Amino acid sequence: MAFRRSSGGDPDRSSSGAAAPAAAPAAGQSTPSRIRLVASIAVLIGALSLSISAVLIKLAGVDAATTAVLRCAIALVALIPLAVLEARRRGRLSTRGILWSLAAGLALGIDYSAWTAAIYQVGAGISTVLVNVQVIVLPLLALLIDRERIATRFLIALPVMLGGLSLVGGLWEVDRLGPTAVTGTLLTMLAGVGYGVYMFLTRRGTRREPRLIEQPLTWATASATVTTTIAAPFTGGLHLTGISPRSWLLLVILAVLGQVVAWVFINRGSAALDPATTGALLLLQPILALGFAALILAEHPTALQLIGAVLVVIAVAVANGVIGRSPRRRRHRLRVG
């Protein structure tokens, strides 16, 4: 599956802001609208795969440290043939690209170790909502390291996001939810930071070699496997014996859906879409996660947590430019610092 998008930022507008004339598609080529449709479906498949991950972890019933390691290790088995095939078709990933991927995988391993532990503290749905703190981490890293401008919409969304996260994490209901809610919230915040760093480093690496998808993901997954293994003694220890056939099956499904399918489809689909569209489609992930957790695991958030989840989703939508921004102001930014 390969998609192409026009260069120069917004695929639908010229640099002057006027609508760009549509070029007639060459024979045998898909129209831009068809390309965007296929790409959107790919991102939706990825979001759906990610949203069910926390539920699969709970259903498998394997301890957090072992789950994090096996999720990466099993996914690696599936990714290696895809990476080899991509290298033959499109060329090998450069040494610099490998190093960026390894660094990204380190952050991804921290994300998986902390987030998997948090699922058993705050639940599958709530943890998936909370990990969206990465939408704060990514632009802040881009500002501090790359001196990229922060959009006004991000500054508007930030206090809403923080308020929603405090509600979802149960920080105002500690007496009712218990201390595990706070512990789980802190773990998910750590996971969100790792997630944001992973996205930042992945973006940096893929800018130089945008046509390569499976190879960077394979190297990152290998690095995440090592990272989760090193972190295992600090999160409960690695226990590879006594896992039932049912749990092994669920872990395989988790690895294939939550790592291979999710990231291959999201990375390929988002390459043909503008960031706002991708952000809008990925908003389905926390919403679906809450629904799956309620239907399958009977996890029902409190009223305050539900309000917080809605605020988080709204804040993510604003931060990604899904709502609150007109097309003519698509390029408006506010420089900070």
C-alpha positions as CSV (number, residue, x, y, z in Angstrom):
1,M,0.0,0.0,0.0
2,A,1.6,3.3,-1.1
3,F,0.1,6.8,-1.1
4,R,1.4,10.0,-2.5
5,R,0.6,13.6,-1.4
6,S,1.6,16.9,-3.0
7,S,4.6,18.7,-1.6
8,G,4.7,22.0,0.1
9,G,2.4,21.6,3.1
10,D,-1.3,21.9,2.5
11,P,-2.2,19.6,-0.5
12,D,-5.3,21.7,-1.4
13,R,-3.9,25.2,-1.3
14,S,-1.1,27.1,-3.0
15,S,1.4,29.2,-1.1
16,S,-0.8,32.3,-1.7
17,G,-3.8,30.7,0.0
18,A,-5.8,30.4,-3.1
19,A,-7.2,27.1,-4.3
20,A,-4.7,25.3,-6.5
21,P,-6.0,24.2,-9.9
22,A,-6.6,20.5,-10.0
23,A,-4.3,18.6,-12.3
24,A,-5.8,15.9,-14.5
25,P,-4.8,12.5,-13.3
26,A,-2.6,10.5,-15.6
27,A,-3.8,7.3,-17.2
28,G,-3.8,4.5,-14.7
29,Q,-3.4,6.8,-11.7
30,S,-5.9,7.4,-8.9
31,T,-7.5,10.7,-8.4
32,P,-6.5,12.8,-5.4
33,S,-9.9,12.3,-3.8
34,R,-9.5,8.5,-4.1
35,I,-6.0,8.6,-2.7
36,R,-7.2,10.6,0.3
37,L,-10.1,8.2,0.8
38,V,-7.9,5.1,0.8
39,A,-5.4,6.9,3.1
40,S,-8.2,7.8,5.5
41,I,-9.4,4.2,5.6
42,A,-5.8,3.1,6.4
43,V,-5.5,5.6,9.3
44,L,-8.9,4.4,10.6
45,I,-7.8,0.8,10.5
46,G,-4.7,1.8,12.5
47,A,-6.7,3.7,15.0
48,L,-9.1,0.8,15.5
49,S,-6.2,-1.6,16.0
50,L,-4.7,0.7,18.7
51,S,-7.9,1.2,20.5
52,I,-8.4,-2.5,21.2
53,S,-4.9,-2.9,22.5
54,A,-5.6,-2.2,26.1
55,V,-8.6,-4.5,26.2
56,L,-6.5,-7.3,24.7
57,I,-3.9,-6.8,27.4
58,K,-6.5,-7.0,30.2
59,L,-8.0,-10.1,28.6
60,A,-4.7,-11.9,28.2
61,G,-4.2,-11.5,32.0
62,V,-0.3,-11.7,31.7
63,D,1.7,-9.4,34.0
64,A,2.6,-6.0,32.7
65,A,6.3,-6.5,32.3
66,T,6.0,-9.7,30.4
67,T,3.2,-8.3,28.2
68,A,5.3,-5.3,27.2
69,V,8.3,-7.5,26.2
70,L,6.3,-10.1,24.3
71,R,4.2,-7.5,22.5
72,C,7.4,-6.1,20.9
73,A,9.2,-9.5,20.4
74,I,6.2,-11.1,18.7
75,A,5.7,-8.1,16.5
76,L,9.3,-8.2,15.5
77,V,8.9,-11.7,14.1
78,A,6.1,-10.4,11.8
79,L,7.9,-7.1,10.9
80,I,11.3,-8.6,9.8
81,P,10.0,-10.2,6.6
82,L,8.1,-6.9,5.7
83,A,11.3,-4.9,6.3
84,V,13.4,-7.3,4.1
85,L,10.8,-7.0,1.3
86,E,10.8,-3.2,1.6
87,A,14.6,-3.1,1.4
88,R,14.6,-5.1,-1.8
89,R,11.9,-2.9,-3.4
90,R,12.8,0.5,-2.2
91,G,16.4,0.3,-0.9
92,R,17.9,-0.1,2.5
93,L,17.5,2.3,5.4
94,S,20.5,4.5,5.9
95,T,22.8,4.2,9.0
96,R,21.4,7.5,10.2
97,G,17.9,6.3,9.7
98,I,18.7,3.2,11.8
99,L,20.1,5.3,14.6
100,W,17.0,7.5,14.6
101,S,14.8,4.4,14.7
102,L,16.8,2.8,17.6
103,A,16.5,6.0,19.6
104,A,12.7,6.2,18.9
105,G,12.4,2.6,19.9
106,L,14.0,3.3,23.3
107,A,11.2,5.9,23.9
108,L,8.6,3.4,22.6
109,G,9.8,0.8,25.1
110,I,9.4,3.2,28.0
111,D,6.0,4.0,26.7
112,Y,4.9,0.4,26.6
113,S,6.4,-0.5,29.9
114,A,4.7,2.3,31.8
115,W,1.4,2.2,29.9
116,T,0.9,-1.6,30.2
117,A,1.4,-1.3,34.0
118,A,-1.0,1.7,34.1
119,I,-3.7,-0.4,32.4
120,Y,-3.9,-2.6,35.5
121,Q,-4.1,0.6,37.7
122,V,-6.7,2.8,36.0
123,G,-8.3,0.5,33.4
124,A,-8.1,-0.1,29.7
125,G,-10.2,2.9,28.5
126,I,-9.0,5.5,30.9
127,S,-5.3,4.7,30.3
128,T,-5.8,5.0,26.5
129,V,-7.4,8.5,27.0
130,L,-4.6,9.6,29.4
131,V,-1.8,8.6,27.1
132,N,-2.9,11.3,24.7
133,V,-0.7,13.6,26.8
134,Q,1.7,13.0,23.9
135,V,-0.1,15.8,21.9
136,I,1.4,18.2,24.5
137,V,4.9,16.6,24.5
138,L,5.4,16.5,20.7
139,P,5.0,20.2,19.9
140,L,7.0,21.2,23.0
141,L,9.9,19.0,21.9
142,A,9.6,20.6,18.4
143,L,9.7,24.0,20.0
144,L,12.6,23.4,22.4
145,I,14.8,21.3,20.0
146,D,13.9,22.4,16.5
147,R,12.6,25.9,17.4
148,E,9.4,25.2,15.5
149,R,6.5,27.6,16.1
150,I,3.6,26.6,18.4
151,A,0.2,27.2,17.0
152,T,-2.3,29.4,18.8
153,R,-4.7,26.5,18.9
154,F,-2.2,24.5,21.0
155,L,-2.0,27.2,23.6
156,I,-5.8,27.3,23.8
157,A,-6.1,23.5,24.1
158,L,-3.4,23.1,26.7
159,P,-5.3,24.2,29.9
160,V,-8.3,22.2,28.7
161,M,-6.1,19.1,28.2
162,L,-4.5,19.5,31.6
163,G,-7.9,19.9,33.3
164,G,-9.4,17.0,31.5
165,L,-6.4,14.8,32.4
166,S,-6.7,15.6,36.1
167,L,-10.4,14.6,36.0
168,V,-9.8,11.4,34.0
169,G,-6.9,10.4,36.3
170,G,-9.2,10.7,39.3
171,L,-7.0,13.3,41.0
172,W,-10.2,14.9,42.4
173,E,-11.7,11.5,43.5
174,V,-8.8,9.9,45.3
175,D,-11.0,8.9,48.3
176,R,-13.4,7.2,46.0
177,L,-11.0,5.6,43.4
178,G,-8.1,4.9,45.7
179,P,-4.4,5.6,45.4
180,T,-4.0,3.3,42.4
181,A,-5.7,6.0,40.4
182,V,-2.9,8.4,41.1
183,T,-0.2,5.8,40.5
184,G,-1.8,4.8,37.2
185,T,-2.1,8.4,36.2
186,L,1.5,9.0,36.8
187,L,2.5,5.9,34.9
188,T,0.3,6.9,32.0
189,M,1.9,10.4,32.0
190,L,5.3,8.8,31.7
191,A,4.0,6.6,28.9
192,G,2.6,9.7,27.2
193,V,6.0,11.4,27.4
194,G,7.6,8.3,25.9
195,Y,5.0,8.2,23.2
196,G,5.6,11.9,22.4
197,V,9.3,11.4,22.2
198,Y,8.8,8.4,19.9
199,M,6.6,10.4,17.6
200,F,9.1,13.3,17.6
201,L,12.1,11.1,16.8
202,T,10.2,9.0,14.2
203,R,9.2,12.2,12.4
204,R,12.8,13.4,12.4
205,G,14.0,10.2,10.9
206,T,11.3,9.7,8.3
207,R,11.7,13.3,7.0
208,R,15.0,12.1,5.3
209,E,13.6,8.8,4.0
210,P,9.8,9.2,3.7
211,R,9.3,6.3,1.4
212,L,10.6,3.7,4.0
213,I,8.0,2.6,6.5
214,E,8.6,-1.0,7.6
215,Q,12.3,-0.8,8.1
216,P,12.3,2.1,10.6
217,L,9.4,0.4,12.4
218,T,11.3,-2.9,12.6
219,W,14.4,-1.2,14.0
220,A,12.3,0.8,16.5
221,T,10.5,-2.4,17.6
222,A,13.8,-4.2,18.1
223,S,15.0,-1.4,20.3
224,A,11.7,-1.4,22.2
225,T,12.1,-5.1,22.8
226,V,15.5,-4.6,24.4
227,T,14.2,-1.6,26.4
228,T,11.2,-3.4,27.8
229,T,13.4,-6.3,28.7
230,I,15.8,-4.1,30.6
231,A,12.8,-2.3,32.3
232,A,11.1,-5.6,33.2
233,P,12.8,-6.1,36.6
234,F,11.6,-2.7,37.7
235,T,7.9,-3.3,36.7
236,G,7.4,-6.8,38.1
237,G,9.9,-9.1,36.4
238,L,9.7,-11.2,33.3
239,H,7.7,-14.4,33.6
240,L,7.6,-16.5,30.4
241,T,6.4,-19.7,32.0
242,G,2.8,-20.5,33.0
243,I,1.2,-18.5,30.2
244,S,-1.9,-20.3,28.9
245,P,-2.5,-21.0,25.2
246,R,-5.4,-18.5,25.3
247,S,-3.2,-15.8,26.7
248,W,-0.5,-16.6,24.0
249,L,-3.1,-16.2,21.3
250,L,-4.3,-12.9,22.7
251,L,-0.7,-11.6,23.0
252,V,-0.1,-12.6,19.3
253,I,-3.2,-10.7,18.3
254,L,-2.1,-7.7,20.4
255,A,1.3,-7.7,18.7
256,V,-0.1,-8.0,15.2
257,L,-2.9,-5.5,15.6
258,G,-1.4,-3.1,18.1
259,Q,2.1,-2.9,16.7
260,V,2.3,-4.2,13.1
261,V,-1.1,-3.3,11.6
262,A,-1.6,-0.1,13.6
263,W,1.7,1.6,12.8
264,V,2.1,0.4,9.2
265,F,-1.4,1.6,8.3
266,I,-1.1,4.8,10.3
267,N,2.3,5.7,8.9
268,R,1.4,4.9,5.3
269,G,-2.0,6.6,5.5
270,S,-0.9,9.8,7.2
271,A,1.7,10.3,4.5
272,A,-1.1,11.2,2.1
273,L,-3.1,13.3,4.5
274,D,-2.7,16.7,6.1
275,P,-2.0,16.6,9.9
276,A,-5.5,17.9,10.8
277,T,-7.2,15.1,9.0
278,T,-4.9,12.5,10.5
279,G,-5.5,14.0,14.0
280,A,-9.3,13.9,13.5
281,L,-9.2,10.3,12.5
282,L,-7.0,9.3,15.4
283,L,-9.5,10.9,17.8
284,L,-11.5,7.7,17.4
285,Q,-8.8,5.8,19.3
286,P,-9.6,7.0,22.8
287,I,-13.3,7.1,22.1
288,L,-13.3,3.5,20.9
289,A,-11.1,2.4,23.7
290,L,-13.6,3.7,26.3
291,G,-16.4,1.9,24.4
292,F,-14.5,-1.4,24.2
293,A,-13.6,-1.2,27.8
294,A,-17.2,-0.6,28.8
295,L,-18.7,-3.3,26.6
296,I,-16.0,-6.0,27.0
297,L,-14.5,-5.4,30.4
298,A,-17.4,-3.7,32.1
299,E,-15.2,-0.8,33.0
300,H,-17.4,2.2,33.6
301,P,-15.8,5.6,34.3
302,T,-17.2,7.9,37.0
303,A,-19.1,11.0,35.9
304,L,-16.0,13.2,36.5
305,Q,-13.8,10.8,34.6
306,L,-16.3,10.8,31.7
307,I,-16.3,14.6,31.7
308,G,-12.6,14.7,31.7
309,A,-12.4,12.2,28.8
310,V,-14.7,14.5,26.8
311,L,-12.5,17.5,27.6
312,V,-9.3,15.6,26.6
313,V,-10.9,14.6,23.2
314,I,-12.0,18.2,22.6
315,A,-8.5,19.5,23.5
316,V,-6.8,17.0,21.2
317,A,-9.2,18.0,18.4
318,V,-8.4,21.7,19.0
319,A,-4.6,21.0,19.2
320,N,-4.7,19.1,15.9
321,G,-6.7,21.8,14.2
322,V,-9.7,19.6,13.7
323,I,-12.0,22.2,15.3
324,G,-11.7,25.9,16.0
325,R,-9.7,26.8,12.8
326,S,-10.8,28.0,9.4
327,P,-9.0,26.8,6.2
328,R,-7.8,30.4,5.6
329,R,-5.9,30.4,8.9
330,R,-4.4,27.0,8.4
331,R,-0.9,28.4,8.3
332,H,-1.3,30.8,11.2
333,R,1.3,30.2,14.0
334,L,2.3,31.9,17.2
335,R,6.1,31.9,18.0
336,V,6.9,31.2,21.6
337,G,10.3,32.1,23.3
